[in-house]
Amino acid sequence: MNDVPTPVLLLVEDDEVSRKLIRAVLGSKGYEIREADTMESARRILNEMRPAAVLLDMRLKDGDGLDLARYIRAAPRLSQVPIIAITAQALKGDEQRILEAGCDTYLSKPIDTRALPRVVDGFVQKGR
């Protein structure tokens, strides 16, 4: 019997195709995925649970992912949760803005399906 709990990730992404891909890749690696497609739904989920990590799209229908990253970092109960930004933004200065907002790292879209589980595993296994 395995007494190690399944790590639960929060995926905050408003694009269904991206959610489906990430869910398939990380689900096959043993992660449980909770999903939010808006900042508001992500906040509700974060009020209910503390995920092992947050995968956060930077551009959401209802706001900027950087604002949600700052919200997570400001909440004492969540402040140490790893945040992995997922972004199509590749402009000069974006990496610095993402890291300054409290994200631990970022992955560019389109998602590299080989790199995604390695990055997530690294943060989840070391507990940030």
N, CA, C and O atoms as CSV, one atom per row, in Angstrom:
chain,resi,resn,atom,element,x,y,z
A,1,MET,N,N,0.839,-1.177,0.000
A,1,MET,CA,C,0.000,0.000,0.000
A,1,MET,C,C,0.885,1.242,0.000
A,1,MET,O,O,1.862,1.304,0.746
A,2,ASN,N,N,0.561,2.208,-0.810
A,2,ASN,CA,C,1.346,3.427,-0.941
A,2,ASN,C,C,0.755,4.508,-0.047
A,2,ASN,O,O,-0.373,4.947,-0.270
A,3,ASP,N,N,1.511,4.946,0.971
A,3,ASP,CA,C,1.030,5.955,1.902
A,3,ASP,C,C,1.377,7.381,1.473
A,3,ASP,O,O,1.012,8.338,2.155
A,4,VAL,N,N,2.074,7.528,0.356
A,4,VAL,CA,C,2.442,8.847,-0.136
A,4,VAL,C,C,1.237,9.439,-0.866
A,4,VAL,O,O,0.741,8.849,-1.825
A,5,PRO,N,N,0.762,10.614,-0.409
A,5,PRO,CA,C,-0.403,11.202,-1.071
A,5,PRO,C,C,-0.072,11.648,-2.491
A,5,PRO,O,O,1.054,12.047,-2.789
A,6,THR,N,N,-1.065,11.572,-3.348
A,6,THR,CA,C,-0.912,12.039,-4.728
A,6,THR,C,C,-0.782,13.561,-4.709
A,6,THR,O,O,-1.644,14.239,-4.151
A,7,PRO,N,N,0.275,14.111,-5.307
A,7,PRO,CA,C,0.404,15.574,-5.346
A,7,PRO,C,C,-0.729,16.181,-6.186
A,7,PRO,O,O,-1.040,15.714,-7.281
A,8,VAL,N,N,-1.326,17.228,-5.635
A,8,VAL,CA,C,-2.406,17.925,-6.327
A,8,VAL,C,C,-1.861,19.252,-6.844
A,8,VAL,O,O,-1.316,20.055,-6.086
A,9,LEU,N,N,-2.017,19.465,-8.141
A,9,LEU,CA,C,-1.579,20.701,-8.779
A,9,LEU,C,C,-2.794,21.539,-9.123
A,9,LEU,O,O,-3.863,21.004,-9.413
A,10,LEU,N,N,-2.632,22.849,-9.091
A,10,LEU,CA,C,-3.668,23.742,-9.589
A,10,LEU,C,C,-3.205,24.284,-10.927
A,10,LEU,O,O,-2.156,24.922,-11.026
A,11,LEU,N,N,-3.993,24.025,-11.948
A,11,LEU,CA,C,-3.727,24.523,-13.291
A,11,LEU,C,C,-4.683,25.673,-13.560
A,11,LEU,O,O,-5.899,25.482,-13.592
A,12,VAL,N,N,-4.133,26.872,-13.754
A,12,VAL,CA,C,-4.931,28.059,-14.034
A,12,VAL,C,C,-4.669,28.441,-15.483
A,12,VAL,O,O,-3.640,29.034,-15.809
A,13,GLU,N,N,-5.611,28.094,-16.339
A,13,GLU,CA,C,-5.435,28.244,-17.790
A,13,GLU,C,C,-6.816,28.395,-18.424
A,13,GLU,O,O,-7.712,27.596,-18.152
A,14,ASP,N,N,-6.994,29.403,-19.257
A,14,ASP,CA,C,-8.312,29.602,-19.866
A,14,ASP,C,C,-8.459,28.950,-21.241
A,14,ASP,O,O,-9.545,28.971,-21.821
A,15,ASP,N,N,-7.404,28.386,-21.755
A,15,ASP,CA,C,-7.479,27.716,-23.060
A,15,ASP,C,C,-7.696,26.217,-22.852
A,15,ASP,O,O,-6.855,25.541,-22.259
A,16,GLU,N,N,-8.822,25.703,-23.342
A,16,GLU,CA,C,-9.181,24.300,-23.136
A,16,GLU,C,C,-8.156,23.345,-23.747
A,16,GLU,O,O,-7.859,22.307,-23.157
A,17,VAL,N,N,-7.613,23.677,-24.913
A,17,VAL,CA,C,-6.627,22.807,-25.560
A,17,VAL,C,C,-5.370,22.693,-24.687
A,17,VAL,O,O,-4.830,21.602,-24.506
A,18,SER,N,N,-4.917,23.815,-24.156
A,18,SER,CA,C,-3.739,23.787,-23.280
A,18,SER,C,C,-4.025,23.005,-22.000
A,18,SER,O,O,-3.184,22.233,-21.539
A,19,ARG,N,N,-5.219,23.207,-21.426
A,19,ARG,CA,C,-5.577,22.445,-20.218
A,19,ARG,C,C,-5.588,20.951,-20.494
A,19,ARG,O,O,-5.086,20.162,-19.693
A,20,LYS,N,N,-6.155,20.567,-21.617
A,20,LYS,CA,C,-6.239,19.146,-21.969
A,20,LYS,C,C,-4.840,18.537,-22.118
A,20,LYS,O,O,-4.583,17.441,-21.620
A,21,LEU,N,N,-3.948,19.240,-22.794
A,21,LEU,CA,C,-2.575,18.758,-22.981
A,21,LEU,C,C,-1.856,18.620,-21.641
A,21,LEU,O,O,-1.257,17.581,-21.363
A,22,ILE,N,N,-1.912,19.648,-20.820
A,22,ILE,CA,C,-1.215,19.631,-19.532
A,22,ILE,C,C,-1.809,18.559,-18.624
A,22,ILE,O,O,-1.078,17.845,-17.939
A,23,ARG,N,N,-3.125,18.450,-18.620
A,23,ARG,CA,C,-3.805,17.428,-17.818
A,23,ARG,C,C,-3.353,16.032,-18.235
A,23,ARG,O,O,-3.101,15.183,-17.381
A,24,ALA,N,N,-3.248,15.788,-19.541
A,24,ALA,CA,C,-2.833,14.472,-20.034
A,24,ALA,C,C,-1.383,14.177,-19.658
A,24,ALA,O,O,-1.074,13.082,-19.188
A,25,VAL,N,N,-0.505,15.138,-19.860
A,25,VAL,CA,C,0.925,14.923,-19.586
A,25,VAL,C,C,1.172,14.701,-18.098
A,25,VAL,O,O,1.841,13.741,-17.715
A,26,LEU,N,N,0.641,15.575,-17.267
A,26,LEU,CA,C,0.921,15.472,-15.830
A,26,LEU,C,C,0.073,14.396,-15.151
A,26,LEU,O,O,0.509,13.788,-14.174
A,27,GLY,N,N,-1.122,14.161,-15.657
A,27,GLY,CA,C,-1.947,13.077,-15.122
A,27,GLY,C,C,-1.284,11.733,-15.334
A,27,GLY,O,O,-1.361,10.850,-14.480
A,28,SER,N,N,-0.629,11.578,-16.481
A,28,SER,CA,C,0.064,10.314,-16.764
A,28,SER,C,C,1.283,10.115,-15.871
A,28,SER,O,O,1.804,9.004,-15.767
A,29,LYS,N,N,1.735,11.179,-15.232
A,29,LYS,CA,C,2.882,11.106,-14.315
A,29,LYS,C,C,2.444,10.971,-12.859
A,29,LYS,O,O,3.271,11.012,-11.949
A,30,GLY,N,N,1.127,10.809,-12.644
A,30,GLY,CA,C,0.639,10.561,-11.295
A,30,GLY,C,C,0.139,11.771,-10.536
A,30,GLY,O,O,-0.170,11.669,-9.349
A,31,TYR,N,N,0.054,12.903,-11.188
A,31,TYR,CA,C,-0.454,14.099,-10.519
A,31,TYR,C,C,-1.968,14.168,-10.632
A,31,TYR,O,O,-2.553,13.763,-11.637
A,32,GLU,N,N,-2.591,14.689,-9.581
A,32,GLU,CA,C,-4.000,15.041,-9.642
A,32,GLU,C,C,-4.067,16.511,-10.025
A,32,GLU,O,O,-3.343,17.333,-9.464
A,33,ILE,N,N,-4.920,16.842,-10.966
A,33,ILE,CA,C,-4.992,18.209,-11.483
A,33,ILE,C,C,-6.333,18.828,-11.115
A,33,ILE,O,O,-7.385,18.296,-11.468
A,34,ARG,N,N,-6.294,19.954,-10.403
A,34,ARG,CA,C,-7.480,20.789,-10.216
A,34,ARG,C,C,-7.351,21.905,-11.230
A,34,ARG,O,O,-6.249,22.401,-11.466
A,35,GLU,N,N,-8.453,22.307,-11.833
A,35,GLU,CA,C,-8.390,23.296,-12.908
A,35,GLU,C,C,-9.244,24.512,-12.620
A,35,GLU,O,O,-10.325,24.420,-12.039
A,36,ALA,N,N,-8.730,25.651,-13.042
A,36,ALA,CA,C,-9.455,26.916,-12.987
A,36,ALA,C,C,-9.230,27.618,-14.310
A,36,ALA,O,O,-8.116,27.634,-14.833
A,37,ASP,N,N,-10.299,28.202,-14.853
A,37,ASP,CA,C,-10.138,28.911,-16.127
A,37,ASP,C,C,-10.234,30.428,-15.968
A,37,ASP,O,O,-10.173,31.164,-16.952
A,38,THR,N,N,-10.385,30.894,-14.722
A,38,THR,CA,C,-10.386,32.329,-14.430
A,38,THR,C,C,-9.622,32.574,-13.135
A,38,THR,O,O,-9.375,31.649,-12.360
A,39,MET,N,N,-9.255,33.827,-12.913
A,39,MET,CA,C,-8.593,34.177,-11.656
A,39,MET,C,C,-9.545,33.967,-10.483
A,39,MET,O,O,-9.137,33.493,-9.422
A,40,GLU,N,N,-10.810,34.319,-10.675
A,40,GLU,CA,C,-11.794,34.173,-9.609
A,40,GLU,C,C,-11.957,32.713,-9.194
A,40,GLU,O,O,-11.983,32.410,-8.001
A,41,SER,N,N,-12.066,31.809,-10.164
A,41,SER,CA,C,-12.205,30.394,-9.809
A,41,SER,C,C,-10.921,29.865,-9.169
A,41,SER,O,O,-10.980,29.001,-8.295
A,42,ALA,N,N,-9.773,30.370,-9.592
A,42,ALA,CA,C,-8.505,29.970,-8.972
A,42,ALA,C,C,-8.461,30.412,-7.515
A,42,ALA,O,O,-8.024,29.651,-6.651
A,43,ARG,N,N,-8.904,31.620,-7.235
A,43,ARG,CA,C,-8.916,32.101,-5.846
A,43,ARG,C,C,-9.830,31.244,-4.975
A,43,ARG,O,O,-9.485,30.932,-3.835
A,44,ARG,N,N,-10.992,30.863,-5.502
A,44,ARG,CA,C,-11.912,30.006,-4.739
A,44,ARG,C,C,-11.241,28.668,-4.406
A,44,ARG,O,O,-11.324,28.189,-3.275
A,45,ILE,N,N,-10.583,28.078,-5.394
A,45,ILE,CA,C,-9.906,26.800,-5.157
A,45,ILE,C,C,-8.778,26.975,-4.140
A,45,ILE,O,O,-8.614,26.142,-3.248
A,46,LEU,N,N,-8.011,28.042,-4.267
A,46,LEU,CA,C,-6.904,28.285,-3.341
A,46,LEU,C,C,-7.391,28.529,-1.911
A,46,LEU,O,O,-6.654,28.274,-0.958
A,47,ASN,N,N,-8.603,29.012,-1.753
A,47,ASN,CA,C,-9.178,29.185,-0.416
A,47,ASN,C,C,-9.562,27.847,0.203
A,47,ASN,O,O,-9.688,27.739,1.423
A,48,GLU,N,N,-9.748,26.828,-0.633
A,48,GLU,CA,C,-10.149,25.496,-0.174
A,48,GLU,C,C,-8.974,24.547,0.050
A,48,GLU,O,O,-9.062,23.630,0.866
A,49,MET,N,N,-7.889,24.764,-0.665
A,49,MET,CA,C,-6.784,23.802,-0.613
A,49,MET,C,C,-5.449,24.480,-0.866
A,49,MET,O,O,-5.372,25.600,-1.370
A,50,ARG,N,N,-4.391,23.748,-0.493
A,50,ARG,CA,C,-3.020,24.206,-0.756
A,50,ARG,C,C,-2.397,23.218,-1.730
A,50,ARG,O,O,-2.050,22.104,-1.339
A,51,PRO,N,N,-2.252,23.608,-2.990
A,51,PRO,CA,C,-1.695,22.680,-3.981
A,51,PRO,C,C,-0.202,22.477,-3.795
A,51,PRO,O,O,0.474,23.273,-3.144
A,52,ALA,N,N,0.301,21.397,-4.378
A,52,ALA,CA,C,1.740,21.138,-4.364
A,52,ALA,C,C,2.471,22.148,-5.244
A,52,ALA,O,O,3.636,22.463,-5.002
A,53,ALA,N,N,1.778,22.654,-6.270
A,53,ALA,CA,C,2.318,23.683,-7.155
A,53,ALA,C,C,1.163,24.281,-7.949
A,53,ALA,O,O,0.102,23.674,-8.088
A,54,VAL,N,N,1.395,25.489,-8.468
A,54,VAL,CA,C,0.425,26.163,-9.326
A,54,VAL,C,C,1.060,26.352,-10.690
A,54,VAL,O,O,2.169,26.874,-10.804
A,55,LEU,N,N,0.350,25.924,-11.723
A,55,LEU,CA,C,0.757,26.202,-13.099
A,55,LEU,C,C,-0.151,27.319,-13.570
A,55,LEU,O,O,-1.370,27.154,-13.620
A,56,LEU,N,N,0.432,28.449,-13.914
A,56,LEU,CA,C,-0.325,29.681,-14.076
A,56,LEU,C,C,-0.101,30.332,-15.433
A,56,LEU,O,O,1.002,30.769,-15.761
A,57,ASP,N,N,-1.173,30.385,-16.212
A,57,ASP,CA,C,-1.130,31.118,-17.477
A,57,ASP,C,C,-1.014,32.606,-17.154
A,57,ASP,O,O,-1.643,33.080,-16.208
A,58,MET,N,N,-0.239,33.329,-17.906
A,58,MET,CA,C,-0.034,34.743,-17.643
A,58,MET,C,C,-1.144,35.633,-18.187
A,58,MET,O,O,-1.334,36.752,-17.710
A,59,ARG,N,N,-1.873,35.145,-19.176
A,59,ARG,CA,C,-2.964,35.949,-19.752
A,59,ARG,C,C,-4.265,35.175,-19.610
A,59,ARG,O,O,-4.482,34.155,-20.264
A,60,LEU,N,N,-5.121,35.687,-18.739
A,60,LEU,CA,C,-6.403,35.052,-18.497
A,60,LEU,C,C,-7.525,35.978,-18.951
A,60,LEU,O,O,-7.333,37.187,-19.087
A,61,LYS,N,N,-8.693,35.395,-19.182
A,61,LYS,CA,C,-9.844,36.187,-19.631
A,61,LYS,C,C,-10.153,37.333,-18.678
A,61,LYS,O,O,-10.501,38.434,-19.106
A,62,ASP,N,N,-10.022,37.064,-17.384
A,62,ASP,CA,C,-10.446,38.049,-16.398
A,62,ASP,C,C,-9.287,38.740,-15.682
A,62,ASP,O,O,-9.482,39.326,-14.617
A,63,GLY,N,N,-8.093,38.680,-16.252
A,63,GLY,CA,C,-7.005,39.416,-15.627
A,63,GLY,C,C,-5.628,38.889,-15.974
A,63,GLY,O,O,-5.458,37.993,-16.800
A,64,ASP,N,N,-4.671,39.476,-15.318
A,64,ASP,CA,C,-3.255,39.205,-15.531
A,64,ASP,C,C,-2.786,38.150,-14.537
A,64,ASP,O,O,-2.996,38.299,-13.333
A,65,GLY,N,N,-2.160,37.093,-15.021
A,65,GLY,CA,C,-1.647,36.052,-14.148
A,65,GLY,C,C,-0.656,36.573,-13.118
A,65,GLY,O,O,-0.512,35.989,-12.044
A,66,LEU,N,N,0.025,37.662,-13.436
A,66,LEU,CA,C,0.967,38.241,-12.474
A,66,LEU,C,C,0.238,38.683,-11.207
A,66,LEU,O,O,0.780,38.570,-10.108
A,67,ASP,N,N,-0.993,39.187,-11.357
A,67,ASP,CA,C,-1.774,39.591,-10.185
A,67,ASP,C,C,-2.096,38.384,-9.309
A,67,ASP,O,O,-2.054,38.478,-8.082
A,68,LEU,N,N,-2.415,37.261,-9.928
A,68,LEU,CA,C,-2.706,36.054,-9.156
A,68,LEU,C,C,-1.438,35.537,-8.476
A,68,LEU,O,O,-1.505,35.052,-7.347
A,69,ALA,N,N,-0.294,35.631,-9.136
A,69,ALA,CA,C,0.978,35.230,-8.514
A,69,ALA,C,C,1.241,36.080,-7.271
A,69,ALA,O,O,1.658,35.555,-6.239
A,70,ARG,N,N,1.004,37.371,-7.364
A,70,ARG,CA,C,1.207,38.256,-6.211
A,70,ARG,C,C,0.232,37.907,-5.078
A,70,ARG,O,O,0.601,37.934,-3.904
A,71,TYR,N,N,-0.989,37.586,-5.433
A,71,TYR,CA,C,-2.002,37.170,-4.452
A,71,TYR,C,C,-1.527,35.920,-3.700
A,71,TYR,O,O,-1.641,35.850,-2.477
A,72,ILE,N,N,-1.001,34.944,-4.429
A,72,ILE,CA,C,-0.516,33.705,-3.817
A,72,ILE,C,C,0.646,34.007,-2.877
A,72,ILE,O,O,0.678,33.511,-1.751
A,73,ARG,N,N,1.589,34.806,-3.326
A,73,ARG,CA,C,2.762,35.120,-2.500
A,73,ARG,C,C,2.384,35.904,-1.247
A,73,ARG,O,O,3.062,35.793,-0.226
A,74,ALA,N,N,1.312,36.694,-1.308
A,74,ALA,CA,C,0.905,37.508,-0.166
A,74,ALA,C,C,0.132,36.710,0.877
A,74,ALA,O,O,0.001,37.161,2.015
A,75,ALA,N,N,-0.380,35.542,0.520
A,75,ALA,CA,C,-1.159,34.719,1.448
A,75,ALA,C,C,-0.212,33.838,2.253
A,75,ALA,O,O,0.445,32.973,1.675
A,76,PRO,N,N,-0.121,34.025,3.559
A,76,PRO,CA,C,0.832,33.248,4.358
A,76,PRO,C,C,0.716,31.733,4.152
A,76,PRO,O,O,1.735,31.044,4.099
A,77,ARG,N,N,-0.481,31.216,4.038
A,77,ARG,CA,C,-0.701,29.778,3.883
A,77,ARG,C,C,-0.214,29.262,2.537
A,77,ARG,O,O,0.073,28.074,2.392
A,78,LEU,N,N,-0.120,30.147,1.558
A,78,LEU,CA,C,0.241,29.748,0.195
A,78,LEU,C,C,1.607,30.257,-0.253
A,78,LEU,O,O,2.078,29.896,-1.332
A,79,SER,N,N,2.236,31.076,0.550
A,79,SER,CA,C,3.417,31.814,0.096
A,79,SER,C,C,4.573,30.938,-0.379
A,79,SER,O,O,5.405,31.386,-1.169
A,80,GLN,N,N,4.632,29.697,0.097
A,80,GLN,CA,C,5.728,28.817,-0.310
A,80,GLN,C,C,5.347,27.846,-1.419
A,80,GLN,O,O,6.161,27.010,-1.811
A,81,VAL,N,N,4.126,27.944,-1.929
A,81,VAL,CA,C,3.702,27.065,-3.024
A,81,VAL,C,C,4.447,27.469,-4.292
A,81,VAL,O,O,4.420,28.641,-4.665
A,82,PRO,N,N,5.104,26.539,-4.955
A,82,PRO,CA,C,5.792,26.875,-6.207
A,82,PRO,C,C,4.799,27.334,-7.273
A,82,PRO,O,O,3.726,26.752,-7.432
A,83,ILE,N,N,5.173,28.375,-7.990
A,83,ILE,CA,C,4.363,28.890,-9.096
A,83,ILE,C,C,5.171,28.761,-10.376
A,83,ILE,O,O,6.259,29.321,-10.502
A,84,ILE,N,N,4.618,28.012,-11.324
A,84,ILE,CA,C,5.246,27.827,-12.623
A,84,ILE,C,C,4.399,28.576,-13.640
A,84,ILE,O,O,3.280,28.171,-13.957
A,85,ALA,N,N,4.942,29.662,-14.141
A,85,ALA,CA,C,4.217,30.464,-15.131
A,85,ALA,C,C,4.245,29.749,-16.476
A,85,ALA,O,O,5.240,29.134,-16.860
A,86,ILE,N,N,3.131,29.848,-17.170
A,86,ILE,CA,C,3.036,29.314,-18.527
A,86,ILE,C,C,2.670,30.495,-19.408
A,86,ILE,O,O,1.645,31.142,-19.191
A,87,THR,N,N,3.492,30.774,-20.391
A,87,THR,CA,C,3.279,31.997,-21.134
A,87,THR,C,C,3.649,31.882,-22.600
A,87,THR,O,O,4.571,31.159,-22.980
A,88,ALA,N,N,2.915,32.605,-23.398
A,88,ALA,CA,C,3.274,32.766,-24.797
A,88,ALA,C,C,4.084,34.053,-24.959
A,88,ALA,O,O,4.597,34.352,-26.037
A,89,GLN,N,N,4.185,34.801,-23.868
A,89,GLN,CA,C,4.938,36.058,-23.887
A,89,GLN,C,C,6.423,35.760,-23.941
A,89,GLN,O,O,6.949,35.023,-23.106
A,90,ALA,N,N,7.076,36.317,-24.893
A,90,ALA,CA,C,8.513,36.091,-25.015
A,90,ALA,C,C,9.227,37.398,-25.318
A,90,ALA,O,O,10.280,37.413,-25.957
A,91,LEU,N,N,8.647,38.479,-24.858
A,91,LEU,CA,C,9.237,39.786,-25.105
A,91,LEU,C,C,10.329,40.086,-24.083
A,91,LEU,O,O,10.340,39.529,-22.985
A,92,LYS,N,N,11.228,40.959,-24.454
A,92,LYS,CA,C,12.306,41.345,-23.553
A,92,LYS,C,C,11.703,41.928,-22.279
A,92,LYS,O,O,10.815,42.778,-22.335
A,93,GLY,N,N,12.181,41.475,-21.163
A,93,GLY,CA,C,11.703,41.965,-19.878
A,93,GLY,C,C,10.590,41.130,-19.273
A,93,GLY,O,O,10.305,41.267,-18.083
A,94,ASP,N,N,9.949,40.265,-20.059
A,94,ASP,CA,C,8.850,39.455,-19.526
A,94,ASP,C,C,9.330,38.490,-18.452
A,94,ASP,O,O,8.668,38.326,-17.427
A,95,GLU,N,N,10.471,37.851,-18.675
A,95,GLU,CA,C,10.990,36.909,-17.678
A,95,GLU,C,C,11.185,37.609,-16.343
A,95,GLU,O,O,10.797,37.076,-15.303
A,96,GLN,N,N,11.770,38.773,-16.358
A,96,GLN,CA,C,12.012,39.501,-15.113
A,96,GLN,C,C,10.694,39.872,-14.437
A,96,GLN,O,O,10.575,39.734,-13.219
A,97,ARG,N,N,9.704,40.336,-15.195
A,97,ARG,CA,C,8.401,40.695,-14.614
A,97,ARG,C,C,7.735,39.465,-13.985
A,97,ARG,O,O,7.135,39.555,-12.914
A,98,ILE,N,N,7.848,38.330,-14.656
A,98,ILE,CA,C,7.253,37.088,-14.164
A,98,ILE,C,C,7.907,36.675,-12.848
A,98,ILE,O,O,7.215,36.319,-11.894
A,99,LEU,N,N,9.223,36.720,-12.795
A,99,LEU,CA,C,9.946,36.333,-11.578
A,99,LEU,C,C,9.719,37.337,-10.445
A,99,LEU,O,O,9.587,36.944,-9.285
A,100,GLU,N,N,9.674,38.617,-10.774
A,100,GLU,CA,C,9.438,39.646,-9.753
A,100,GLU,C,C,8.044,39.530,-9.144
A,100,GLU,O,O,7.846,39.901,-7.987
A,101,ALA,N,N,7.082,39.024,-9.899
A,101,ALA,CA,C,5.718,38.859,-9.387
A,101,ALA,C,C,5.620,37.679,-8.428
A,101,ALA,O,O,4.610,37.523,-7.741
A,102,GLY,N,N,6.657,36.848,-8.375
A,102,GLY,CA,C,6.671,35.739,-7.425
A,102,GLY,C,C,6.681,34.360,-8.043
A,102,GLY,O,O,6.680,33.362,-7.323
A,103,CYS,N,N,6.691,34.283,-9.353
A,103,CYS,CA,C,6.762,32.971,-10.001
A,103,CYS,C,C,8.171,32.418,-9.830
A,103,CYS,O,O,9.150,33.164,-9.815
A,104,ASP,N,N,8.256,31.100,-9.700
A,104,ASP,CA,C,9.554,30.462,-9.500
A,104,ASP,C,C,10.286,30.209,-10.807
A,104,ASP,O,O,11.516,30.212,-10.849
A,105,THR,N,N,9.533,29.993,-11.863
A,105,THR,CA,C,10.091,29.767,-13.189
A,105,THR,C,C,8.968,29.945,-14.193
A,105,THR,O,O,7.820,30.195,-13.826
A,106,TYR,N,N,9.314,29.814,-15.464
A,106,TYR,CA,C,8.256,29.855,-16.461
A,106,TYR,C,C,8.587,28.924,-17.611
A,106,TYR,O,O,9.745,28.622,-17.901
A,107,LEU,N,N,7.510,28.483,-18.253
A,107,LEU,CA,C,7.607,27.656,-19.452
A,107,LEU,C,C,6.914,28.396,-20.582
A,107,LEU,O,O,5.844,28.973,-20.391
A,108,SER,N,N,7.516,28.378,-21.743
A,108,SER,CA,C,6.930,29.047,-22.902
A,108,SER,C,C,5.944,28.131,-23.615
A,108,SER,O,O,6.092,26.909,-23.626
A,109,LYS,N,N,4.947,28.751,-24.202
A,109,LYS,CA,C,4.034,28.035,-25.092
A,109,LYS,C,C,4.618,28.109,-26.480
A,109,LYS,O,O,5.226,29.124,-26.818
A,110,PRO,N,N,4.468,27.100,-27.294
A,110,PRO,CA,C,3.774,25.850,-26.993
A,110,PRO,C,C,4.554,25.042,-25.965
A,110,PRO,O,O,5.784,25.076,-25.922
A,111,ILE,N,N,3.812,24.317,-25.144
A,111,ILE,CA,C,4.382,23.559,-24.041
A,111,ILE,C,C,5.254,22.413,-24.554
A,111,ILE,O,O,4.845,21.638,-25.418
A,112,ASP,N,N,6.448,22.327,-24.009
A,112,ASP,CA,C,7.341,21.203,-24.281
A,112,ASP,C,C,6.912,20.068,-23.354
A,112,ASP,O,O,7.141,20.139,-22.147
A,113,THR,N,N,6.304,19.040,-23.896
A,113,THR,CA,C,5.729,17.966,-23.083
A,113,THR,C,C,6.784,17.113,-22.380
A,113,THR,O,O,6.457,16.380,-21.447
A,114,ARG,N,N,8.027,17.196,-22.809
A,114,ARG,CA,C,9.103,16.483,-22.105
A,114,ARG,C,C,9.610,17.316,-20.929
A,114,ARG,O,O,9.923,16.772,-19.870
A,115,ALA,N,N,9.690,18.620,-21.111
A,115,ALA,CA,C,10.210,19.496,-20.058
A,115,ALA,C,C,9.188,19.708,-18.941
A,115,ALA,O,O,9.569,19.832,-17.777
A,116,LEU,N,N,7.914,19.752,-19.272
A,116,LEU,CA,C,6.883,20.055,-18.282
A,116,LEU,C,C,6.949,19.148,-17.057
A,116,LEU,O,O,7.027,19.664,-15.942
A,117,PRO,N,N,6.923,17.820,-17.204
A,117,PRO,CA,C,6.976,16.985,-15.994
A,117,PRO,C,C,8.290,17.112,-15.229
A,117,PRO,O,O,8.300,17.005,-14.003
A,118,ARG,N,N,9.384,17.336,-15.927
A,118,ARG,CA,C,10.679,17.505,-15.232
A,118,ARG,C,C,10.654,18.758,-14.354
A,118,ARG,O,O,11.100,18.732,-13.208
A,119,VAL,N,N,10.132,19.842,-14.901
A,119,VAL,CA,C,10.080,21.097,-14.146
A,119,VAL,C,C,9.154,20.944,-12.944
A,119,VAL,O,O,9.514,21.309,-11.825
A,120,VAL,N,N,7.967,20.406,-13.177
A,120,VAL,CA,C,7.010,20.231,-12.082
A,120,VAL,C,C,7.587,19.293,-11.024
A,120,VAL,O,O,7.526,19.605,-9.835
A,121,ASP,N,N,8.140,18.164,-11.426
A,121,ASP,CA,C,8.738,17.212,-10.480
A,121,ASP,C,C,9.802,17.893,-9.617
A,121,ASP,O,O,9.861,17.683,-8.405
A,122,GLY,N,N,10.629,18.699,-10.249
A,122,GLY,CA,C,11.705,19.381,-9.519
A,122,GLY,C,C,11.184,20.251,-8.397
A,122,GLY,O,O,11.744,20.249,-7.301
A,123,PHE,N,N,10.122,20.992,-8.652
A,123,PHE,CA,C,9.567,21.862,-7.613
A,123,PHE,C,C,8.772,21.075,-6.577
A,123,PHE,O,O,8.873,21.355,-5.383
A,124,VAL,N,N,7.996,20.110,-7.009
A,124,VAL,CA,C,7.166,19.347,-6.080
A,124,VAL,C,C,8.036,18.485,-5.168
A,124,VAL,O,O,7.773,18.405,-3.968
A,125,GLN,N,N,9.057,17.846,-5.710
A,125,GLN,CA,C,9.906,16.956,-4.911
A,125,GLN,C,C,10.747,17.708,-3.886
A,125,GLN,O,O,10.996,17.196,-2.794
A,126,LYS,N,N,11.175,18.892,-4.221
A,126,LYS,CA,C,11.990,19.624,-3.252
A,126,LYS,C,C,11.141,20.540,-2.364
A,126,LYS,O,O,11.658,21.192,-1.457
A,127,GLY,N,N,9.829,20.580,-2.638
A,127,GLY,CA,C,8.953,21.390,-1.813
A,127,GLY,C,C,9.260,22.870,-1.922
A,127,GLY,O,O,8.993,23.649,-1.007
A,128,ARG,N,N,9.816,23.235,-3.041
A,128,ARG,CA,C,10.231,24.596,-3.396
A,128,ARG,C,C,11.580,24.822,-2.846
A,128,ARG,O,O,12.143,25.903,-3.017
